[in-house]
């Protein structure tokens, strides 16, 4: 996959984002942005007295992923924005992204094949209604046309996009292309958010901003099968609902945000307890699938600036864990916290160093299912000595100019796949990210 490194470097040579500017209050009329990211990750041998079909392999591994995206934005008239993303992906994750609840590379969620494949990632309309309040400056960026907006506004999103484009944002832990790599640090681990294997879905979301407050609600399509690319077109019977309330504040002049979320998914999921009742020694969750099943839970998301360069974050999330994991990962409880520091103190203000810890857990029904030899779409060691999965991740992101960043990353994972009989394992990664 040598060509991927060439493409990343080529994108970094481009110096200025394309865009159409207008002097009137409408703002930026159109934009064109792009990105390319490659992640190479490896781990050595680790203790493993046994393994199953969905285990992290105990031998040495090396895996590389690659994504590239062309992102176009258009403002046909004031208040309306249209975005189209074309995204290509290739490569793989270690062990085929099996054996870990907190998978170690957030870019592999979008990689469904080791061969390069391209698709429409986003095609969405964003409509904003001005409700008054103070004027706010909007910086030009991908999926964000530059201009101004009101502090009180109603925003409607409709089309194909990532649910996490709108929900569960965090300034310090949200983007695996530039921040932490682990899946359960880029969002709420226990939120089985609707998405295909590339991380996108169809749906609608509404946001009401009222000065320091925001309220969001959305409904989104679910995959037709667990961890599949094809989406269920019967959105009345298979959908994910999410509501989130947000409040921005300042403490000692330093900004912070609190977000509280509740979610409810319904689709053709299997039931852990029923599968154990039907086959105690060889449970099969797929044999119990039926429409009408529900998974619900909540998440709390905090971010706080501690100084001009140092920020902290924390997340807690919980789901009932009675029905099978369907779209994201096999986590029913998760707690994480971490820090991110810009490099101003050592003369590298565009650099960033981060460190975080996350603990993931399972519901009693889910752990009993895996202990009996059941398989999920990510986990299945054939047996289970249950212990919460614990992850420590640290990275240093080195800015190589305005448009290119190289990152060294390390993750130490205890009890991989919640199995106290296996591990610990350490993974090292090198990430190269270019954007224009």
LUMPASE-881143 format. One record per residue (C-alpha): x, y, z; chain. Coordinates in nm, 2 decimals. Example, Ala and Ser with C-alpha at 12.3 -4.5 7.8 and 13.67 -1.06 7.14 Angstrom:
px:1.23, py:-0.45, pz:0.78, cadena:A
px:1.37, py:-0.11, pz:0.71, cadena:A
This chain:
px:0.00, py:0.00, pz:0.00, cadena:A
px:0.29, py:0.23, pz:-0.08, cadena:A
px:0.06, py:0.46, pz:-0.29, cadena:A
px:-0.14, py:0.56, pz:0.01, cadena:A
px:0.16, py:0.74, pz:0.16, cadena:A
px:0.22, py:0.92, pz:-0.17, cadena:A
px:-0.14, py:1.04, pz:-0.17, cadena:A
px:-0.12, py:1.17, pz:0.18, cadena:A
px:0.19, py:1.37, pz:0.11, cadena:A
px:0.05, py:1.50, pz:-0.22, cadena:A
px:-0.26, py:1.64, pz:-0.04, cadena:A
px:-0.03, py:1.81, pz:0.21, cadena:A
px:0.14, py:2.00, pz:-0.07, cadena:A
px:-0.19, py:2.18, pz:-0.15, cadena:A
px:-0.18, py:2.50, pz:0.05, cadena:A
px:-0.51, py:2.68, pz:0.04, cadena:A
px:-0.87, py:2.54, pz:0.07, cadena:A
px:-1.08, py:2.62, pz:-0.24, cadena:A
px:-1.38, py:2.83, pz:-0.17, cadena:A
px:-1.61, py:3.10, pz:-0.31, cadena:A
px:-1.63, py:3.41, pz:-0.10, cadena:A
px:-1.90, py:3.68, pz:-0.12, cadena:A
px:-1.89, py:4.02, pz:0.06, cadena:A
px:-2.26, py:4.00, pz:0.16, cadena:A
px:-2.39, py:3.85, pz:0.49, cadena:A
px:-2.46, py:3.51, pz:0.32, cadena:A
px:-2.09, py:3.41, pz:0.37, cadena:A
px:-1.89, py:3.15, pz:0.19, cadena:A
px:-2.09, py:3.02, pz:-0.12, cadena:A
px:-1.91, py:2.70, pz:-0.18, cadena:A
px:-1.61, py:2.50, pz:-0.06, cadena:A
px:-1.39, py:2.20, pz:-0.15, cadena:A
px:-1.18, py:2.02, pz:0.11, cadena:A
px:-1.00, py:1.69, pz:0.12, cadena:A
px:-0.82, py:1.46, pz:0.35, cadena:A
px:-0.61, py:1.14, pz:0.34, cadena:A
px:-0.52, py:0.94, pz:0.65, cadena:A
px:-0.31, py:0.62, pz:0.68, cadena:A
px:-0.26, py:0.43, pz:1.00, cadena:A
px:-0.01, py:0.15, pz:1.04, cadena:A
px:-0.05, py:-0.05, pz:1.37, cadena:A
px:0.13, py:-0.35, pz:1.52, cadena:A
px:0.14, py:-0.56, pz:1.84, cadena:A
px:0.37, py:-0.82, pz:1.96, cadena:A
px:0.30, py:-1.16, pz:2.12, cadena:A
px:0.09, py:-1.17, pz:2.44, cadena:A
px:-0.03, py:-1.44, pz:2.68, cadena:A
px:-0.32, py:-1.64, pz:2.55, cadena:A
px:-0.39, py:-1.99, pz:2.69, cadena:A
px:-0.67, py:-2.03, pz:2.44, cadena:A
px:-0.85, py:-1.84, pz:2.16, cadena:A
px:-1.17, py:-1.86, pz:1.97, cadena:A
px:-1.30, py:-1.76, pz:1.62, cadena:A
px:-1.34, py:-1.39, pz:1.72, cadena:A
px:-1.02, py:-1.35, pz:1.94, cadena:A
px:-0.74, py:-1.10, pz:1.90, cadena:A
px:-0.46, py:-1.32, pz:1.76, cadena:A
px:-0.18, py:-1.37, pz:2.02, cadena:A
px:0.10, py:-1.37, pz:1.76, cadena:A
px:0.28, py:-1.07, pz:1.61, cadena:A
px:0.06, py:-0.86, pz:1.37, cadena:A
px:0.09, py:-0.56, pz:1.15, cadena:A
px:-0.20, py:-0.39, pz:0.98, cadena:A
px:-0.25, py:-0.07, pz:0.78, cadena:A
px:-0.56, py:0.12, pz:0.69, cadena:A
px:-0.61, py:0.41, pz:0.45, cadena:A
px:-0.90, py:0.66, pz:0.39, cadena:A
px:-0.93, py:0.96, pz:0.16, cadena:A
px:-1.22, py:1.19, pz:0.13, cadena:A
px:-1.32, py:1.47, pz:-0.11, cadena:A
px:-1.57, py:1.71, pz:0.07, cadena:A
px:-1.78, py:1.96, pz:-0.13, cadena:A
px:-2.01, py:2.22, pz:0.02, cadena:A
px:-2.26, py:2.45, pz:-0.15, cadena:A
px:-2.48, py:2.73, pz:-0.02, cadena:A
px:-2.76, py:2.77, pz:-0.29, cadena:A
px:-2.93, py:3.04, pz:-0.09, cadena:A
px:-2.91, py:3.20, pz:0.26, cadena:A
px:-2.98, py:2.95, pz:0.53, cadena:A
px:-2.93, py:2.64, pz:0.32, cadena:A
px:-2.62, py:2.43, pz:0.28, cadena:A
px:-2.56, py:2.11, pz:0.08, cadena:A
px:-2.27, py:1.87, pz:0.14, cadena:A
px:-2.14, py:1.58, pz:-0.07, cadena:A
px:-1.85, py:1.36, pz:0.04, cadena:A
px:-1.68, py:1.10, pz:-0.18, cadena:A
px:-1.47, py:0.86, pz:0.03, cadena:A
px:-1.24, py:0.58, pz:-0.05, cadena:A
px:-1.10, py:0.33, pz:0.19, cadena:A
px:-0.87, py:0.03, pz:0.19, cadena:A
px:-0.67, py:-0.19, pz:0.43, cadena:A
px:-0.76, py:-0.37, pz:0.75, cadena:A
px:-0.73, py:-0.37, pz:1.13, cadena:A
px:-0.53, py:-0.61, pz:1.34, cadena:A
px:-0.70, py:-0.95, pz:1.36, cadena:A
px:-0.97, py:-0.82, pz:1.12, cadena:A
px:-1.09, py:-0.58, pz:1.39, cadena:A
px:-1.19, py:-0.88, pz:1.61, cadena:A
px:-1.12, py:-0.96, pz:1.98, cadena:A
px:-1.14, py:-0.61, pz:2.14, cadena:A
px:-1.44, py:-0.41, pz:2.26, cadena:A
px:-1.24, py:-0.10, pz:2.23, cadena:A
px:-1.09, py:-0.16, pz:1.88, cadena:A
px:-0.76, py:0.02, pz:1.85, cadena:A
px:-0.80, py:0.20, pz:1.52, cadena:A
px:-1.10, py:0.43, pz:1.46, cadena:A
px:-1.02, py:0.45, pz:1.09, cadena:A
px:-1.09, py:0.07, pz:1.04, cadena:A
px:-1.45, py:0.12, pz:1.12, cadena:A
px:-1.49, py:0.27, pz:0.78, cadena:A
px:-1.28, py:0.00, pz:0.60, cadena:A
px:-1.51, py:-0.29, pz:0.49, cadena:A
px:-1.26, py:-0.44, pz:0.24, cadena:A
px:-0.88, py:-0.47, pz:0.22, cadena:A
px:-0.91, py:-0.35, pz:-0.15, cadena:A
px:-0.96, py:0.02, pz:-0.23, cadena:A
px:-1.33, py:0.10, pz:-0.26, cadena:A
px:-1.50, py:0.44, pz:-0.30, cadena:A
px:-1.85, py:0.54, pz:-0.22, cadena:A
px:-2.07, py:0.84, pz:-0.13, cadena:A
px:-2.01, py:0.89, pz:0.24, cadena:A
px:-2.23, py:1.20, pz:0.30, cadena:A
px:-2.50, py:1.36, pz:0.10, cadena:A
px:-2.70, py:1.59, pz:0.32, cadena:A
px:-2.89, py:1.92, pz:0.34, cadena:A
px:-2.85, py:2.15, pz:0.64, cadena:A
px:-3.12, py:2.42, pz:0.68, cadena:A
px:-3.07, py:2.69, pz:0.94, cadena:A
px:-3.35, py:2.92, pz:1.07, cadena:A
px:-3.25, py:3.24, pz:1.24, cadena:A
px:-3.43, py:3.28, pz:1.58, cadena:A
px:-3.24, py:3.59, pz:1.69, cadena:A
px:-2.97, py:3.65, pz:1.95, cadena:A
px:-2.61, py:3.76, pz:1.89, cadena:A
px:-2.42, py:3.71, pz:1.56, cadena:A
px:-2.15, py:3.44, pz:1.58, cadena:A
px:-1.86, py:3.40, pz:1.34, cadena:A
px:-1.84, py:3.06, pz:1.16, cadena:A
px:-1.49, py:2.96, pz:1.05, cadena:A
px:-1.46, py:2.79, pz:0.71, cadena:A
px:-1.39, py:2.42, pz:0.74, cadena:A
px:-1.50, py:2.08, pz:0.60, cadena:A
px:-1.88, py:2.05, pz:0.64, cadena:A
px:-1.89, py:2.41, pz:0.75, cadena:A
px:-1.92, py:2.70, pz:0.52, cadena:A
px:-1.77, py:3.02, pz:0.66, cadena:A
px:-1.99, py:3.31, pz:0.75, cadena:A
px:-2.21, py:3.42, pz:1.05, cadena:A
px:-2.49, py:3.26, pz:1.24, cadena:A
px:-2.73, py:3.36, pz:1.52, cadena:A
px:-2.68, py:3.24, pz:1.87, cadena:A
px:-3.05, py:3.14, pz:1.87, cadena:A
px:-3.13, py:2.92, pz:1.58, cadena:A
px:-3.30, py:2.60, pz:1.46, cadena:A
px:-3.09, py:2.37, pz:1.24, cadena:A
px:-3.23, py:2.07, pz:1.04, cadena:A
px:-3.00, py:1.80, pz:0.90, cadena:A
px:-3.14, py:1.56, pz:0.64, cadena:A
px:-2.98, py:1.29, pz:0.43, cadena:A
px:-2.68, py:1.06, pz:0.46, cadena:A
px:-2.41, py:1.14, pz:0.72, cadena:A
px:-2.26, py:1.01, pz:1.04, cadena:A
px:-2.47, py:1.03, pz:1.35, cadena:A
px:-2.16, py:1.16, pz:1.53, cadena:A
px:-2.14, py:1.46, pz:1.30, cadena:A
px:-2.42, py:1.60, pz:1.51, cadena:A
px:-2.42, py:1.41, pz:1.85, cadena:A
px:-2.15, py:1.33, pz:2.11, cadena:A
px:-1.90, py:1.60, pz:2.00, cadena:A
px:-1.59, py:1.66, pz:2.21, cadena:A
px:-1.31, py:1.90, pz:2.15, cadena:A
px:-1.05, py:1.66, pz:2.28, cadena:A
px:-1.17, py:1.31, pz:2.19, cadena:A
px:-1.38, py:1.27, pz:1.88, cadena:A
px:-1.17, py:1.24, pz:1.57, cadena:A
px:-0.95, py:0.93, pz:1.51, cadena:A
px:-0.78, py:1.11, pz:1.22, cadena:A
px:-0.62, py:1.37, pz:1.45, cadena:A
px:-0.68, py:1.27, pz:1.82, cadena:A
px:-0.72, py:0.93, pz:2.00, cadena:A
px:-0.74, py:0.62, pz:1.78, cadena:A
px:-0.94, py:0.39, pz:2.01, cadena:A
px:-1.31, py:0.34, pz:1.92, cadena:A
px:-1.42, py:0.39, pz:2.28, cadena:A
px:-1.24, py:0.73, pz:2.31, cadena:A
px:-1.39, py:0.88, pz:1.99, cadena:A
px:-1.74, py:0.85, pz:2.13, cadena:A
px:-1.97, py:0.69, pz:2.39, cadena:A
px:-1.86, py:0.32, pz:2.40, cadena:A
px:-2.20, py:0.20, pz:2.52, cadena:A
px:-2.40, py:0.39, pz:2.25, cadena:A
px:-2.46, py:0.14, pz:1.97, cadena:A
px:-2.52, py:0.42, pz:1.73, cadena:A
px:-2.68, py:0.35, pz:1.39, cadena:A
px:-2.42, py:0.31, pz:1.11, cadena:A
px:-2.32, py:0.09, pz:0.83, cadena:A
px:-1.97, py:-0.07, pz:0.83, cadena:A
px:-1.83, py:0.26, pz:0.69, cadena:A
px:-1.98, py:0.46, pz:0.98, cadena:A
px:-2.27, py:0.64, pz:0.80, cadena:A
px:-2.64, py:0.62, pz:0.78, cadena:A
px:-2.96, py:0.79, pz:0.65, cadena:A
px:-3.17, py:1.00, pz:0.88, cadena:A
px:-3.28, py:1.34, pz:1.01, cadena:A
px:-3.18, py:1.55, pz:1.31, cadena:A
px:-3.30, py:1.88, pz:1.45, cadena:A
px:-3.10, py:2.11, pz:1.68, cadena:A
px:-3.23, py:2.42, pz:1.87, cadena:A
px:-2.95, py:2.65, pz:1.99, cadena:A
px:-3.05, py:2.91, pz:2.25, cadena:A
px:-2.73, py:3.10, pz:2.36, cadena:A
px:-2.54, py:2.87, pz:2.59, cadena:A
px:-2.80, py:2.59, pz:2.55, cadena:A
px:-2.86, py:2.34, pz:2.28, cadena:A
px:-3.12, py:2.06, pz:2.23, cadena:A
px:-3.09, py:1.79, pz:1.97, cadena:A
px:-3.31, py:1.50, pz:1.85, cadena:A
px:-3.26, py:1.26, pz:1.56, cadena:A
px:-3.39, py:0.94, pz:1.40, cadena:A
px:-3.17, py:0.72, pz:1.19, cadena:A
px:-3.18, py:0.40, pz:0.98, cadena:A
px:-3.03, py:0.08, pz:1.12, cadena:A
px:-2.83, py:-0.19, pz:0.93, cadena:A
px:-3.03, py:-0.47, pz:0.79, cadena:A
px:-2.81, py:-0.72, pz:0.97, cadena:A
px:-2.56, py:-0.67, pz:1.26, cadena:A
px:-2.24, py:-0.50, pz:1.14, cadena:A
px:-2.35, py:-0.48, pz:0.78, cadena:A
px:-2.32, py:-0.23, pz:0.49, cadena:A
px:-2.68, py:-0.26, pz:0.37, cadena:A
px:-2.93, py:-0.05, pz:0.56, cadena:A
px:-3.29, py:-0.15, pz:0.66, cadena:A
px:-3.53, py:0.05, pz:0.45, cadena:A
px:-3.82, py:-0.01, pz:0.69, cadena:A
px:-3.73, py:0.29, pz:0.92, cadena:A
px:-4.06, py:0.26, pz:1.10, cadena:A
px:-3.96, py:-0.08, pz:1.23, cadena:A
px:-3.59, py:-0.04, pz:1.25, cadena:A
px:-3.44, py:0.29, pz:1.37, cadena:A
px:-3.22, py:0.46, pz:1.63, cadena:A
px:-3.35, py:0.76, pz:1.82, cadena:A
px:-3.12, py:0.99, pz:2.01, cadena:A
px:-3.18, py:1.31, pz:2.21, cadena:A
px:-2.90, py:1.53, pz:2.36, cadena:A
px:-2.90, py:1.84, pz:2.57, cadena:A
px:-2.59, py:2.06, pz:2.59, cadena:A
px:-2.48, py:2.35, pz:2.80, cadena:A
px:-2.18, py:2.57, pz:2.75, cadena:A
px:-2.02, py:2.75, pz:3.04, cadena:A
px:-1.70, py:2.92, pz:3.16, cadena:A
px:-1.50, py:2.86, pz:3.48, cadena:A
px:-1.25, py:3.12, pz:3.55, cadena:A
px:-1.28, py:3.25, pz:3.20, cadena:A
px:-1.21, py:2.90, pz:3.05, cadena:A
px:-1.47, py:2.73, pz:2.83, cadena:A
px:-1.64, py:2.40, pz:2.90, cadena:A
px:-1.93, py:2.20, pz:2.78, cadena:A
px:-2.16, py:1.94, pz:2.94, cadena:A
px:-2.37, py:1.71, pz:2.71, cadena:A
px:-2.63, py:1.46, pz:2.84, cadena:A
px:-2.77, py:1.20, pz:2.59, cadena:A
px:-3.04, py:0.93, pz:2.59, cadena:A
px:-3.08, py:0.68, pz:2.31, cadena:A
px:-3.32, py:0.40, pz:2.20, cadena:A
px:-3.26, py:0.16, pz:1.92, cadena:A
px:-3.52, py:-0.09, pz:1.78, cadena:A
px:-3.45, py:-0.34, pz:1.51, cadena:A
px:-3.43, py:-0.72, pz:1.44, cadena:A
px:-3.19, py:-0.79, pz:1.72, cadena:A
px:-3.13, py:-1.11, pz:1.91, cadena:A
px:-3.18, py:-1.16, pz:2.28, cadena:A
px:-2.89, py:-1.29, pz:2.49, cadena:A
px:-3.10, py:-1.45, pz:2.77, cadena:A
px:-3.33, py:-1.62, pz:2.52, cadena:A
px:-3.04, py:-1.76, pz:2.32, cadena:A
px:-2.90, py:-1.91, pz:2.65, cadena:A
px:-3.23, py:-2.06, pz:2.74, cadena:A
px:-3.27, py:-2.22, pz:2.40, cadena:A
px:-2.91, py:-2.36, pz:2.39, cadena:A
px:-2.72, py:-2.32, pz:2.72, cadena:A
px:-2.39, py:-2.48, pz:2.59, cadena:A
px:-2.39, py:-2.34, pz:2.23, cadena:A
px:-2.59, py:-2.02, pz:2.23, cadena:A
px:-2.65, py:-1.85, pz:1.89, cadena:A
px:-2.78, py:-1.49, pz:1.91, cadena:A
px:-2.87, py:-1.49, pz:1.54, cadena:A
px:-3.13, py:-1.76, pz:1.60, cadena:A
px:-3.33, py:-1.54, pz:1.83, cadena:A
px:-3.36, py:-1.23, pz:1.61, cadena:A
px:-3.70, py:-1.06, pz:1.59, cadena:A
px:-3.82, py:-0.71, pz:1.51, cadena:A
px:-3.95, py:-0.51, pz:1.80, cadena:A
px:-3.64, py:-0.57, pz:2.02, cadena:A
px:-3.51, py:-0.26, pz:2.20, cadena:A
px:-3.18, py:-0.13, pz:2.33, cadena:A
px:-3.17, py:0.19, pz:2.53, cadena:A
px:-2.93, py:0.38, pz:2.75, cadena:A
px:-2.76, py:0.71, pz:2.82, cadena:A
px:-2.43, py:0.90, pz:2.80, cadena:A
px:-2.27, py:1.19, pz:2.98, cadena:A
px:-2.00, py:1.39, pz:2.80, cadena:A
px:-1.78, py:1.66, pz:2.96, cadena:A
px:-1.50, py:1.88, pz:2.82, cadena:A
px:-1.32, py:2.16, pz:3.00, cadena:A
px:-1.03, py:2.39, pz:2.92, cadena:A
px:-0.79, py:2.40, pz:3.21, cadena:A
px:-0.55, py:2.65, pz:3.06, cadena:A
px:-0.51, py:2.81, pz:2.72, cadena:A
px:-0.33, py:2.49, pz:2.60, cadena:A
px:-0.45, py:2.22, pz:2.83, cadena:A
px:-0.80, py:2.05, pz:2.81, cadena:A
px:-0.97, py:1.76, pz:2.99, cadena:A
px:-1.25, py:1.54, pz:2.89, cadena:A
px:-1.46, py:1.26, pz:3.04, cadena:A
px:-1.74, py:1.03, pz:2.92, cadena:A
px:-1.97, py:0.78, pz:3.10, cadena:A
px:-2.22, py:0.57, pz:2.91, cadena:A
px:-2.46, py:0.28, pz:2.98, cadena:A
px:-2.70, py:0.06, pz:2.79, cadena:A
px:-2.93, py:-0.22, pz:2.91, cadena:A
px:-2.73, py:-0.48, pz:2.72, cadena:A
px:-3.02, py:-0.73, pz:2.69, cadena:A
px:-3.01, py:-0.74, pz:2.31, cadena:A
px:-2.72, py:-0.80, pz:2.08, cadena:A
px:-2.47, py:-0.53, pz:1.97, cadena:A
px:-2.58, py:-0.43, pz:1.62, cadena:A
px:-2.38, py:-0.15, pz:1.47, cadena:A
px:-2.09, py:-0.01, pz:1.67, cadena:A
px:-1.91, py:-0.23, pz:1.92, cadena:A
px:-1.97, py:-0.48, pz:2.20, cadena:A
px:-1.98, py:-0.24, pz:2.50, cadena:A
px:-2.26, py:-0.20, pz:2.75, cadena:A
px:-2.09, py:0.02, pz:3.01, cadena:A
px:-1.80, py:0.26, pz:2.95, cadena:A
px:-1.61, py:0.53, pz:3.14, cadena:A
px:-1.32, py:0.74, pz:3.00, cadena:A
px:-1.12, py:1.04, pz:3.09, cadena:A
px:-0.81, py:1.21, pz:2.95, cadena:A
px:-0.61, py:1.52, pz:2.88, cadena:A
px:-0.48, py:1.70, pz:2.56, cadena:A
px:-0.20, py:1.95, pz:2.57, cadena:A
px:-0.08, py:2.18, pz:2.29, cadena:A
px:0.29, py:2.22, pz:2.25, cadena:A
px:0.33, py:2.59, pz:2.31, cadena:A
px:0.55, py:2.54, pz:2.61, cadena:A
px:0.82, py:2.37, pz:2.40, cadena:A
px:0.78, py:2.60, pz:2.10, cadena:A
px:0.55, py:2.37, pz:1.90, cadena:A
px:0.20, py:2.53, pz:1.93, cadena:A
px:0.06, py:2.32, pz:1.65, cadena:A
px:0.16, py:1.99, pz:1.81, cadena:A
px:-0.05, py:1.80, pz:2.06, cadena:A
px:0.01, py:1.53, pz:2.31, cadena:A
px:-0.28, py:1.34, pz:2.46, cadena:A
px:-0.33, py:1.06, pz:2.72, cadena:A
px:-0.65, py:0.89, pz:2.82, cadena:A
px:-0.79, py:0.59, pz:3.01, cadena:A
px:-1.11, py:0.40, pz:2.93, cadena:A
px:-1.28, py:0.11, pz:3.10, cadena:A
px:-1.54, py:-0.09, pz:2.92, cadena:A
px:-1.79, py:-0.35, pz:3.06, cadena:A
px:-2.07, py:-0.58, pz:2.97, cadena:A
px:-2.42, py:-0.64, pz:3.10, cadena:A
px:-2.48, py:-0.97, pz:3.29, cadena:A
px:-2.67, py:-1.12, pz:3.00, cadena:A
px:-2.40, py:-1.03, pz:2.75, cadena:A
px:-2.11, py:-1.17, pz:2.96, cadena:A
px:-2.30, py:-1.49, pz:3.03, cadena:A
px:-2.36, py:-1.54, pz:2.66, cadena:A
px:-1.99, py:-1.50, pz:2.57, cadena:A
px:-1.89, py:-1.72, pz:2.87, cadena:A
px:-2.11, py:-2.00, pz:2.73, cadena:A
px:-1.92, py:-1.98, pz:2.40, cadena:A
px:-2.15, py:-1.75, pz:2.21, cadena:A
px:-2.02, py:-1.52, pz:1.94, cadena:A
px:-2.09, py:-1.15, pz:1.88, cadena:A
px:-1.99, py:-0.97, pz:1.56, cadena:A
px:-1.66, py:-0.87, pz:1.73, cadena:A
px:-1.61, py:-1.09, pz:2.03, cadena:A
px:-1.59, py:-1.46, pz:2.10, cadena:A
px:-1.30, py:-1.64, pz:2.27, cadena:A
px:-1.50, py:-1.96, pz:2.31, cadena:A
px:-1.51, py:-1.90, pz:2.69, cadena:A
px:-1.47, py:-1.60, pz:2.92, cadena:A
px:-1.31, py:-1.52, pz:3.25, cadena:A
px:-1.49, py:-1.19, pz:3.28, cadena:A
px:-1.30, py:-0.88, pz:3.38, cadena:A
px:-1.37, py:-0.52, pz:3.25, cadena:A
px:-1.15, py:-0.43, pz:2.95, cadena:A
px:-0.91, py:-0.14, pz:3.04, cadena:A
px:-0.72, py:0.07, pz:2.79, cadena:A
px:-0.45, py:0.33, pz:2.83, cadena:A
px:-0.37, py:0.54, pz:2.52, cadena:A
px:-0.12, py:0.81, pz:2.46, cadena:A
px:-0.02, py:0.99, pz:2.14, cadena:A
px:0.20, py:1.27, pz:2.01, cadena:A
px:0.08, py:1.46, pz:1.70, cadena:A
px:0.37, py:1.64, pz:1.52, cadena:A
px:0.26, py:1.92, pz:1.28, cadena:A
px:0.47, py:1.90, pz:0.97, cadena:A
px:0.34, py:2.23, pz:0.83, cadena:A
px:-0.01, py:2.36, pz:0.81, cadena:A
px:-0.16, py:2.06, pz:0.62, cadena:A
px:0.03, py:1.75, pz:0.73, cadena:A
px:0.05, py:1.58, pz:1.07, cadena:A
px:0.24, py:1.27, pz:1.18, cadena:A
px:0.14, py:1.09, pz:1.50, cadena:A
px:0.30, py:0.83, pz:1.72, cadena:A
px:0.05, py:0.64, pz:1.92, cadena:A
px:0.06, py:0.36, pz:2.19, cadena:A
px:-0.23, py:0.16, pz:2.35, cadena:A
px:-0.19, py:-0.07, pz:2.64, cadena:A
px:-0.50, py:-0.30, pz:2.67, cadena:A
px:-0.57, py:-0.52, pz:2.98, cadena:A
px:-0.82, py:-0.81, pz:2.96, cadena:A
px:-0.87, py:-0.79, pz:2.58, cadena:A
px:-1.23, py:-0.87, pz:2.50, cadena:A
px:-1.31, py:-0.87, pz:2.87, cadena:A
px:-1.11, py:-1.19, pz:2.92, cadena:A
px:-0.88, py:-1.20, pz:3.23, cadena:A
px:-0.72, py:-1.51, pz:3.09, cadena:A
px:-0.57, py:-1.32, pz:2.79, cadena:A
px:-0.33, py:-1.03, pz:2.76, cadena:A
px:-0.23, py:-0.77, pz:2.83, cadena:A
px:-0.13, py:-0.65, pz:2.49, cadena:A
px:0.04, py:-0.33, pz:2.37, cadena:A
px:-0.02, py:-0.18, pz:2.03, cadena:A
px:0.19, py:0.08, pz:1.86, cadena:A
px:0.07, py:0.30, pz:1.56, cadena:A
px:0.20, py:0.55, pz:1.32, cadena:A
px:-0.06, py:0.78, pz:1.16, cadena:A
px:0.00, py:1.03, pz:0.88, cadena:A
px:-0.29, py:1.27, pz:0.81, cadena:A
px:-0.31, py:1.54, pz:0.54, cadena:A
px:-0.59, py:1.78, pz:0.48, cadena:A
px:-0.67, py:2.08, pz:0.27, cadena:A
